[in-house]
Every structure is written in structure tokens, then in C-alpha cells.
Amino acid sequence: MEQELNQLRLEAVAELSQAASLEALNDLRVKFLGKKGSLTSALRGLGGLSPEERPRIGQIVNEIRADLESLLEARQDELKQAALSQRLALEKIDVTLPGRRAGIGHIHPLTLTLNRIKSVFMRMGFTVAEGPEVETDYYNFEALNLPPDHPARDMQDSFYITGDILLRTHTSPVQVRTMQAAKPNSPIRIIAPGKVYRRDYDATHSPVFTQVEGLVIDKGISFADLKGTLELFAQEIFGNNVKLRFRPSFFPFTEPSAEVDISCVMCGGKGCRTCSGTGWLEILGSGMVHPRVLEMSNYDPEVVSGFAFGMGVERVAMLVYGIDDLRLFYDNDLRFLAQF
């Protein structure tokens, strides 16, 4: 049996020394030292030896085990070092190469459009006013001539938080807050940009979108002032050749009210798919401030008058950039955003 053990030692040393990977080395550990390994089987055979031989053969088995475990540990260290060296060689970095530039972000097309709109009106003497996006029913509806039972409330499917608190459906509450914070009958010339919320979602509507509303109040303000202001705005945004038309409409907070169309920016008014062959595109709503709205905010309609207008920034951006689906603005697709 001693001769068999020595032969086993030689065989194990030879195979362990030639192991080419950590996986192969682990397989050899199981082969020689595992529960069913060769050396373990030899230990089980000690029971068939005479009492005189057992101590000597047992000592030889233990020595072989110790030698193999030591060889296994040494070979494992060698293979780990070799694997690390190979990995370092593969992942070597040439520090002399020029650095990679970080990607530079783009200003979002809606922000670009909103900045252009604000710039146009600020050059006309308007100031920018802001207000809360979470509003009371009073400022969002009642102070704008929309009492609780008014049918026009159905035009704006709203997000209510409580019975009296909701996400604003337009930036008109900013106009009311501005009037009520000002001295009665004092002049006002503001635009109110900001996020608004309605329960719509399709190619041309979003539950959250950006709106810009304007308000001018002073003595002697007429519909002609409204037309002149919006014509100048449209020419600044869409070019000097654009034409405007005003169509009678209804808004509870203005009287008279009008929808404003521009000549189609795609076909120049000749008629195309974008304008459904009409040659016109709707861009905003407008009108003279309703006397009731003035009265509720401590303004005297016998002394002053005013006009108001409102537009969706997404709508303007779609026309400026030729985009046919409003949802693209909110998909966060870098292939789309990188164009601007």
C-alpha cells in the first residue's frame, strides 16, 4: 500500500503542477482530496491493515495530504496572479491618448420656444408674472367668470386634489392674482408662462403642457391694440410674411372673444395636409377682458379696459419646427432632442 500511495503522490504532483486554470485546479482538488477522492479512499482502506501498519501508513497519508494542500495553495496563487496579469494587459489604458469629451446637452425645444415667446413680449414692454400650479377653485374658475354651475367648466377636464383645490388648467389665475395685488384701475402689461394640467392625451394634447397668457389693462385699450400686438408677435415668431385672421369664439372671461389663426407656415396659405387644405392654422385664443372679470378684481370697466390672450407653447413649437406629434416633446428620446 505504501508503494500505491507514493505512486498517487507522484501522479497528483504532476497533474497539479500542470493545471492551466483555476477551474481545472479545483477539479483536481476534488479528484485527490474530495470526499470520494483517491486519498480519501486510501484512508478508508486503513481498516484492512494490521494494527502495526496502520500508524505508519496513516502518517504517510497525512503527509501526502499536507503536501498536496500546500501545492494546491501555491498553484492557486500562481494562477490568480497570471489571470490578473492577463486582465491588466487587456485593460491597459494608454494615458497619452487625448481625453474623451463629455456629451454636451441641448436646450429643450420647448424651452427654446418659450424663451423666444418671452423675448418678443418683453421687447414690447410686458413683464413676466408667475403663480402657483396648485390653485384654488376661486382663482382658477370663479374669479374668471366661471361659477360652479357654469357649463364652460366642462371644456377643461381638471385634476382635483380636494373639492376646492386643483392643478391649474390655465395660467389665467396669475392674471387675477396680479390684478387683485395691484392698485385698482392701475395699468397692467404682463405675460404669465407656466405649466398647466388637463386630462387629455393624444397626438395633439398632453395632460401637462406649457402655456403663455397675456394681459393688458389701461385706459382706452381696444380690440385694435390686441390685433396689433398679436400680429407683431406672429411676425416675430413665424416671419414677416405670415397673415392673421380672427374668428369669433366664446370664452367666459373675455367679451368679445376670438380664435386667432395664422396662414399655414408649411404651404404659405395655399392649402396642404398640415392645414387640412384650408391654408390656416389655429394658434391661440384671445379677447377683450370681460367687464365682470374686471369688477371681481376691483377694476372699474367704466374707467379701464383690457385684452387677454393665451397660447400653448407646444403648439407654437410644433409649427416652428414642423413636428406632427406633441408627445415627442416628452418622450426624452435623445435622437429627437439632439436636433435642437
C-alpha positions in Angstrom: 0.0 0.0 0.0 2.9 2.3 0.7 4.0 1.9 -3.0 0.5 2.8 -4.2 0.5 5.9 -2.0 3.8 7.1 -3.4 2.6 6.5 -6.9 -0.5 8.5 -6.0 1.7 11.3 -4.7 3.7 11.4 -7.9 0.6 11.4 -10.1 -1.1 14.2 -8.1 2.0 16.4 -8.0 2.4 16.1 -11.8 -1.2 16.9 -12.6 -1.4 19.8 -10.1 1.7 21.4 -11.5 0.2 21.3 -15.0 -3.2 22.7 -14.1 -3.8 25.6 -16.6 -6.8 27.3 -14.9 -8.4 27.8 -11.5 -11.3 25.6 -12.7 -9.0 22.8 -13.7 -7.2 23.1 -10.3 -10.5 22.9 -8.4 -11.4 19.7 -10.4 -8.0 18.1 -9.3 -8.7 19.1 -5.7 -11.9 17.1 -5.8 -10.2 14.2 -7.6 -7.5 13.7 -5.0 -8.8 15.3 -1.8 -12.6 15.3 -2.1 -14.9 13.0 -0.2 -14.7 10.5 -3.0 -11.1 11.4 -3.9 -8.2 9.0 -4.2 -6.5 9.9 -1.0 -9.8 9.7 1.0 -10.3 6.2 -0.4 -6.9 5.3 0.8 -7.7 6.4 4.3 -10.8 4.2 4.3 -8.5 1.3 3.4 -6.6 1.6 6.7 -9.2 -0.6 8.4 -7.9 -3.6 6.5 -4.3 -3.2 7.7 -2.7 -4.8 10.7 -2.5 -2.7 13.9 1.2 -2.4 13.4 1.0 -0.9 9.9 -1.9 1.5 10.5 0.1 4.2 12.3 2.9 4.3 9.7 0.6 4.2 6.6 -1.7 6.8 8.3 1.3 9.1 8.8 2.2 8.7 5.1 -1.4 9.6 4.0 -1.4 12.7 6.2 2.0 13.8 4.8 0.7 13.4 1.3 -2.4 15.3 2.1 -0.4 18.2 3.6 2.0 18.2 0.6 -0.9 18.3 -1.9 -2.8 21.0 0.0 0.4 23.1 0.1 1.0 22.5 -3.6 -2.7 23.4 -4.4 -2.4 26.7 -2.5 0.8 27.6 -4.2 -0.5 26.7 -7.7 -3.7 28.6 -7.0 -1.7 31.8 -6.1 0.3 31.4 -9.4 -2.9 31.0 -11.5 -4.6 34.0 -9.8 -1.5 36.2 -10.5 -1.4 35.0 -14.1 -5.1 35.8 -14.5 -4.6 39.3 -13.0 -1.7 40.0 -15.3 -3.7 38.9 -18.3 -6.6 41.1 -17.3 -4.3 44.1 -16.7 -2.7 43.6 -20.1 -6.2 43.5 -21.8 -7.5 46.5 -19.9 -4.4 48.6 -20.2 -5.1 52.3 -20.7 -2.9 54.5 -22.8 -2.7 57.6 -20.7 -1.1 59.5 -23.6 -4.3 59.3 -25.7 -6.4 62.5 -25.8 -9.3 62.6 -23.4 -12.9 61.9 -24.5 -15.2 64.9 -24.4 -18.3 64.6 -22.3 -21.5 64.9 -24.2 -23.0 68.4 -24.1 -26.7 68.7 -23.5 -29.2 70.7 -25.6 -31.7 73.2 -24.5 -35.1 71.5 -24.9 -37.1 72.7 -27.9 -40.0 73.8 -25.6 -37.6 75.9 -23.6 -36.2 77.4 -26.8 -39.7 78.3 -28.0 -40.8 79.7 -24.6 -37.6 81.9 -24.4 -38.4 83.2 -27.9 -42.0 84.0 -26.9 -41.0 85.7 -23.7 -38.3 87.7 -25.5 -40.8 89.0 -28.1 -43.3 90.2 -25.5 -40.7 91.6 -23.2 -39.4 93.8 -26.0 -43.0 95.1 -26.3 -42.9 96.2 -22.6 -44.5 93.1 -21.0 -43.2 91.8 -17.7 -43.2 88.1 -16.7 -45.6 87.1 -13.8 -45.7 83.7 -12.1 -48.1 82.0 -9.8 -48.8 78.6 -8.1 -49.5 75.5 -10.1 -51.8 74.1 -7.4 -54.7 76.6 -7.3 -58.0 77.2 -5.6 -61.2 76.8 -7.5 -61.8 80.5 -6.9 -58.8 81.7 -8.8 -58.9 79.0 -11.5 -62.6 79.4 -12.3 -64.9 81.7 -10.2 -62.8 84.9 -10.5 -62.7 84.3 -14.3 -66.5 84.4 -14.6 -66.8 80.6 -14.3 -69.2 79.9 -11.3 -69.6 76.3 -10.1 -72.6 75.6 -12.3 -71.2 77.2 -15.5 -71.3 74.8 -18.4 -67.9 76.0 -19.8 -66.2 74.2 -16.9 -66.8 71.0 -18.9 -64.4 72.4 -21.6 -61.5 71.8 -19.1 -61.4 68.3 -17.6 -59.5 69.0 -14.5 -57.3 67.3 -11.9 -58.9 68.0 -8.5 -56.9 67.4 -5.3 -59.8 68.3 -3.0 -63.2 69.8 -3.7 -61.7 73.3 -3.7 -58.0 72.6 -4.7 -56.9 71.6 -8.2 -54.0 71.7 -10.6 -54.5 74.8 -12.6 -56.0 74.3 -16.1 -54.5 77.6 -17.4 -52.3 80.4 -16.3 -55.3 82.8 -16.1 -55.2 82.7 -12.3 -51.9 84.6 -12.5 -53.8 87.4 -14.2 -56.4 87.5 -11.4 -53.8 87.5 -8.7 -51.9 90.3 -10.5 -55.0 92.4 -10.7 -56.0 91.9 -7.1 -52.5 92.7 -5.9 -52.4 95.9 -7.9 -53.9 99.3 -7.0 -57.5 99.4 -8.5 -57.5 100.6 -12.2 -53.7 100.8 -12.4 -52.1 99.8 -15.7 -51.1 96.1 -16.2 -49.0 94.6 -19.0 -47.9 91.0 -18.2 -47.4 87.6 -19.7 -47.9 84.5 -17.5 -45.9 81.5 -18.7 -46.0 78.1 -16.9 -47.1 74.5 -16.7 -50.9 73.7 -16.8 -52.7 70.4 -16.4 -55.7 68.9 -18.1 -56.9 65.3 -18.6 -56.1 65.0 -22.3 -53.5 62.7 -24.0 -53.1 62.1 -27.8 -51.0 63.3 -30.7 -52.0 67.0 -30.1 -52.8 67.0 -26.4 -50.9 66.3 -23.2 -52.0 66.1 -19.6 -49.3 68.6 -18.8 -48.3 71.3 -21.1 -46.9 74.8 -21.2 -49.0 77.9 -21.7 -48.3 81.6 -22.1 -51.1 84.0 -21.3 -51.0 87.8 -21.7 -53.0 90.6 -20.0 -53.0 94.3 -20.8 -55.2 96.7 -18.9 -55.3 100.5 -19.1 -57.5 103.4 -20.2 -58.5 103.3 -23.8 -57.4 99.8 -24.6 -59.3 98.5 -27.7 -59.5 95.4 -29.9 -57.2 97.1 -32.3 -54.4 97.1 -29.7 -55.0 93.3 -29.3 -54.8 92.8 -33.1 -51.6 94.9 -33.4 -49.9 93.1 -30.5 -50.6 89.6 -31.8 -49.7 90.5 -35.4 -46.3 91.7 -34.3 -45.9 88.6 -32.2 -46.8 86.3 -35.0 -44.4 88.0 -37.4 -41.5 87.8 -34.9 -42.1 84.1 -34.4 -43.2 82.9 -37.9 -41.8 85.5 -40.2 -42.9 88.8 -41.8 -45.0 87.1 -44.5 -47.4 85.4 -42.0 -51.0 86.6 -42.1 -53.5 86.6 -39.2 -57.3 86.2 -39.1 -59.6 86.5 -36.1 -62.6 84.2 -35.9 -65.5 84.9 -33.4 -65.4 82.5 -30.5 -66.5 82.2 -26.8 -64.5 82.4 -23.6 -66.2 83.1 -20.3 -63.5 85.6 -19.3 -63.4 87.7 -22.5 -66.1 89.5 -24.5 -65.9 89.7 -27.4 -63.7 86.6 -27.9 -61.8 85.4 -30.9 -59.7 82.4 -32.1 -56.5 83.6 -33.9 -55.3 81.7 -36.9 -52.1 82.2 -38.9 -51.5 81.5 -42.6 -50.1 78.0 -42.8 -46.3 78.0 -42.3 -45.9 74.8 -44.4 -47.7 75.9 -47.6 -47.8 79.7 -47.2 -51.6 79.6 -47.1 -52.1 77.6 -50.3 -53.6 74.6 -48.6 -51.8 71.4 -47.6 -52.1 68.3 -45.4 -50.9 70.2 -42.3 -53.7 72.8 -42.5 -56.3 70.3 -43.9 -56.3 72.2 -47.1 -57.7 75.4 -45.5 -54.5 77.5 -45.6 -54.9 78.4 -41.9 -53.6 77.1 -38.6 -55.1 78.0 -35.2 -52.5 79.2 -32.7 -54.3 80.9 -29.8 -57.4 82.4 -28.2 -58.0 86.0 -27.3 -60.5 88.7 -26.5 -61.3 91.8 -24.5 -61.4 91.3 -20.8 -65.0 90.6 -19.6 -66.4 93.5 -17.5 -67.4 91.0 -14.8 -63.8 89.8 -14.5 -62.6 93.4 -14.1 -65.2 94.1 -11.4 -64.4 90.9 -9.4 -60.8 92.1 -9.2 -61.6 95.7 -8.1 -61.3 97.3 -11.6 -63.9 99.6 -12.9 -64.9 98.6 -16.5 -66.3 102.2 -17.0 -62.7 103.6 -16.4 -60.4 101.0 -17.9 -60.5 98.2 -20.4 -58.1 95.4 -21.4 -57.4 92.4 -23.6 -56.1 89.0 -22.8 -54.7 86.1 -24.9 -53.4 82.6 -24.3 -51.4 80.1 -26.3 -49.8 76.6 -25.9 -46.1 76.7 -26.2 -46.1 73.1 -27.6 -48.5 74.2 -30.4 -46.2 77.1 -31.4 -43.1 74.8 -31.2 -44.8 72.2 -33.4 -45.4 74.8 -36.1 -42.0 76.4 -35.8 -40.1 73.1 -36.0 -42.5 71.1 -38.2 -43.3 68.5 -35.6 -46.5 66.4 -36.0 -46.8 64.7 -32.6 -46.8 66.6 -29.4 -45.8 63.6 -27.4 -42.3 63.7 -28.9 -41.5 66.6 -26.6 -42.0 64.4 -23.5 -40.5 61.0 -24.6 -37.0 62.0 -23.7 -35.6 60.4 -26.9 -32.1 61.8 -27.4 -32.3 61.2 -31.1 -35.1 63.7 -31.2 -33.8 66.2 -28.7 -30.3 66.3 -30.2 -31.6 68.0 -33.3 -32.2 71.3 -31.5 
